[in-house]
Amino acid sequence: DGRIVVAAAMTRNTSGVGIELDPMRVAEAMEYAADSRVEFLVDFIEEDIFSADIREATVVTMYLLHSINIDLRPRLLKELRPGTRIVSHAFDMGDWTPDATLEVSGIGIYMWVVPAQVEGAWAWEDSNGNAFHIELEQKYQKITGQAWQADEEIDIKSATLDGCDLRLALQKGPGAPRHRFTLTFDGTDLAEVVENAA
C-alpha cells in the first residue's frame, strides 16, 4: 500500500519507487502519496518484482514470503550495487545471514548489505614495499582464504566485508605485528588498498 515508500519520503525527504502487481494497490498507493503531499518524491509502478529494473536502488525494502525472498535473492546479489542495503520485514533469506537484525513488536526485521565480489587472487605492496598476496573464497559476505607476505604464508586473523570494503588483519604468527588493510573493490576489480594503523 506504499506506506514504507511514503514514510521514507516524509521522514527522510528521499525519493522512492514502489513495485506492485495489483493495479488497485498501485492506485491506492498513489492516492496515499498525494494525501501525504509527497507525490513529487515517489512513484508506484505496476510491474513484477522479478523483472522490474532495480539497479539504481540504494535501499530495497521487502515484505514478501520467505520462498519469494529466496527466489529473489540471486537477482538482488547480481543486479544491486555493492553497498546497497536490503531490509526485509518478518522473513529472512535462508543461508544469507543478515548483517543486522531487530525485533519490533515481536516481528523480526532483517538487514543485509550487498557484498562486492571479492573471490579470487589479489596482490599489493604496503608502504614499506612488502609484497602481500591473498587467495579468497566467498559465500555472501563471509570470507575465507589464505595469505602470504612475500613467499611466506601468514594468517588471516580477520576478514570483514562491508559492501565494497574488505577489512583484513594479517599476521605472521603469535606475537608478530598485525598488518591491517582495507581493500576497496570496484565491480569485480581491486580499486584501492589502504594501509591502516596497527
Backbone torsions as a table, in degrees:
resi	resn	phi	psi	omega
1	ASP	NA	7.1	173.8
2	GLY	86.0	2.4	-171.5
3	ARG	-64.2	-34.1	-178.8
4	ILE	-71.2	-45.1	179.6
5	VAL	-62.6	-43.0	179.3
6	VAL	-66.5	-42.4	179.1
7	ALA	-61.4	-40.2	178.0
8	ALA	-62.9	-41.0	178.9
9	ALA	-66.4	-41.0	-176.9
10	MET	-72.0	-41.7	-173.2
11	THR	-93.8	-24.5	-176.3
12	ARG	-118.7	-2.1	-178.9
13	ASN	53.9	40.9	-176.9
14	THR	-114.3	150.3	178.9
15	SER	-82.8	156.7	-179.5
16	GLY	-160.8	161.5	178.8
17	VAL	-130.3	130.6	173.6
18	GLY	-102.1	140.3	-179.6
19	ILE	-117.6	126.2	-175.5
20	GLU	-150.7	138.5	179.5
21	LEU	-79.6	-31.0	-174.1
22	ASP	-82.4	115.1	-177.7
23	PRO	-61.9	-29.7	177.9
24	MET	-66.4	-39.6	178.3
25	ARG	-68.0	-35.8	177.2
26	VAL	-62.9	-44.9	179.5
27	ALA	-63.2	-41.9	178.4
28	GLU	-62.6	-41.4	-179.5
29	ALA	-65.9	-40.5	177.8
30	MET	-63.8	-40.3	177.8
31	GLU	-64.5	-41.8	178.5
32	TYR	-63.0	-40.7	178.1
33	ALA	-62.8	-41.1	178.6
34	ALA	-65.6	-43.4	178.0
35	ASP	-62.0	-31.2	-179.3
36	SER	-88.6	-1.3	177.3
37	ARG	61.9	36.7	176.0
38	VAL	-125.7	18.4	-176.9
39	GLU	-62.4	-21.1	178.6
40	PHE	-76.7	-13.5	-179.7
41	LEU	-102.1	-20.5	-171.2
42	VAL	-123.9	160.5	174.8
43	ASP	-144.3	152.2	176.8
44	PHE	-130.1	130.1	-175.8
45	ILE	-121.6	143.7	177.3
46	GLU	-88.9	98.7	-175.9
47	GLU	-157.5	165.1	178.6
48	ASP	-86.0	132.7	-179.4
49	ILE	-65.1	-17.7	179.9
50	PHE	-86.1	-5.4	178.7
51	SER	-129.4	-13.6	-179.5
52	ALA	-64.9	148.5	-179.8
53	ASP	-78.4	114.5	-178.1
54	ILE	-115.0	6.0	-170.1
55	ARG	-62.8	-27.4	-176.8
56	GLU	-88.4	-3.8	-177.2
57	ALA	-66.0	142.0	171.6
58	THR	-106.2	-20.9	174.0
59	VAL	-139.6	134.3	175.3
60	VAL	-120.8	125.9	175.2
61	THR	-112.2	142.9	-175.3
62	MET	-139.6	142.5	167.6
63	TYR	-133.9	78.6	-174.0
64	LEU	-125.4	162.5	176.3
65	LEU	-67.0	155.7	-179.1
66	HIS	-54.2	-44.3	-178.1
67	SER	-63.9	-35.2	178.5
68	ILE	-71.8	-40.0	174.9
69	ASN	-55.4	-45.2	-178.8
70	ILE	-63.9	-42.8	179.3
71	ASP	-66.3	-32.4	-177.8
72	LEU	-82.0	-22.1	-174.0
73	ARG	-52.2	-47.9	-179.7
74	PRO	-60.2	-36.4	179.6
75	ARG	-68.6	-41.1	178.6
76	LEU	-61.6	-43.9	-178.8
77	LEU	-68.4	-34.7	-176.4
78	LYS	-81.3	-40.0	-169.2
79	GLU	-98.2	-26.0	-179.8
80	LEU	-82.2	145.7	179.4
81	ARG	-71.1	145.7	174.2
82	PRO	-54.8	137.3	-176.8
83	GLY	99.3	-16.3	177.1
84	THR	-63.8	136.4	179.2
85	ARG	-95.4	140.8	177.6
86	ILE	-123.1	128.2	179.2
87	VAL	-123.7	128.5	-179.1
88	SER	-121.6	134.8	177.3
89	HIS	-89.8	119.4	168.9
90	ALA	78.8	-29.6	-173.5
91	PHE	-123.8	135.2	180.0
92	ASP	-89.5	-166.2	-179.8
93	MET	-125.4	47.3	173.4
94	GLY	66.2	-127.4	-174.1
95	ASP	-82.1	2.8	170.7
96	TRP	-83.6	100.7	-176.7
97	THR	-66.1	132.5	178.2
98	PRO	-65.4	150.8	173.7
99	ASP	-78.5	-23.3	177.5
100	ALA	-154.6	149.0	175.2
101	THR	-133.8	155.2	180.0
102	LEU	-148.9	143.7	175.5
103	GLU	-111.3	124.9	179.9
104	VAL	-124.8	117.3	-179.1
105	SER	51.6	40.4	177.3
106	GLY	79.9	4.0	-179.1
107	ILE	-111.3	134.3	179.1
108	GLY	-76.2	137.4	173.0
109	ILE	-119.2	129.4	-173.7
110	TYR	-120.4	140.7	179.9
111	MET	-132.2	134.0	175.4
112	TRP	-124.7	152.7	170.0
113	VAL	-112.6	124.3	-178.5
114	VAL	-61.8	123.0	-177.3
115	PRO	-86.5	148.6	170.4
116	ALA	-67.6	158.7	175.4
117	GLN	-88.5	106.2	-173.5
118	VAL	-113.7	-0.7	-179.3
119	GLU	-62.0	137.0	179.4
120	GLY	136.1	-166.0	-178.8
121	ALA	-107.9	135.2	-177.1
122	TRP	-138.8	146.0	-178.7
123	ALA	-140.2	148.2	178.2
124	TRP	-162.9	173.5	174.6
125	GLU	-120.6	147.3	176.0
126	ASP	-85.7	-175.2	-175.0
127	SER	-67.8	-16.8	177.8
128	ASN	-97.2	5.7	179.4
129	GLY	84.1	9.6	177.2
130	ASN	-75.0	131.7	-178.2
131	ALA	-87.7	133.6	176.1
132	PHE	-122.5	147.3	-180.0
133	HIS	-143.6	133.3	178.2
134	ILE	-131.2	149.7	172.5
135	GLU	-127.6	118.0	-169.9
136	LEU	-115.5	147.0	167.7
137	GLU	-116.5	151.9	-172.3
138	GLN	-140.0	135.8	166.3
139	LYS	-131.6	105.2	-172.6
140	TYR	57.0	-123.1	-178.8
141	GLN	-94.5	3.8	179.5
142	LYS	-89.3	128.1	-173.2
143	ILE	-122.3	132.3	171.2
144	THR	-132.5	165.7	177.4
145	GLY	161.2	-163.3	-179.7
146	GLN	-128.0	156.1	-179.6
147	ALA	-140.1	152.0	177.8
148	TRP	-136.3	143.6	166.9
149	GLN	-111.2	116.7	-166.9
150	ALA	57.1	-122.1	-179.8
151	ASP	-103.9	7.8	-176.3
152	GLU	-100.2	125.7	178.9
153	GLU	-68.7	136.4	178.7
154	ILE	-129.0	167.3	-175.2
155	ASP	-87.0	140.3	166.0
156	ILE	-90.0	104.2	-176.9
157	LYS	-77.9	-32.3	174.8
158	SER	-156.6	149.4	177.6
159	ALA	-145.5	111.0	-176.7
160	THR	-121.4	118.8	-179.3
161	LEU	-103.9	121.0	178.9
162	ASP	-128.2	95.6	-178.4
163	GLY	66.4	-115.7	-178.7
164	CYS	-89.0	-9.4	-172.1
165	ASP	-106.3	125.9	175.1
166	LEU	-109.9	115.3	178.5
167	ARG	-97.5	124.3	-176.8
168	LEU	-119.7	142.8	167.2
169	ALA	-122.1	120.3	-176.9
170	LEU	-118.3	143.0	-176.6
171	GLN	-148.5	137.2	-179.6
172	LYS	-69.8	-36.6	-178.3
173	GLY	179.4	177.6	-179.2
174	PRO	-56.2	132.6	178.5
175	GLY	86.9	-17.6	178.9
176	ALA	-76.1	152.9	178.1
177	PRO	-65.3	148.7	177.0
178	ARG	-91.7	139.2	175.0
179	HIS	-100.6	124.8	-176.8
180	ARG	-116.8	131.2	-178.4
181	PHE	-136.4	151.4	166.5
182	THR	-116.5	117.8	178.1
183	LEU	-101.6	124.5	179.7
184	THR	-106.5	129.7	-176.3
185	PHE	-108.8	140.2	177.1
186	ASP	-117.0	103.0	-173.2
187	GLY	69.2	-118.1	178.7
188	THR	-110.9	15.5	-179.4
189	ASP	-114.2	148.2	173.0
190	LEU	-77.0	116.4	-174.1
191	ALA	-96.9	-33.3	-173.9
192	GLU	-157.3	144.7	172.5
193	VAL	-124.0	124.7	177.5
194	VAL	-114.6	128.8	177.8
195	GLU	-87.0	121.9	-176.9
196	ASN	-98.1	151.9	178.6
197	ALA	-62.3	142.5	-179.3
198	ALA	-69.6	NA	NA
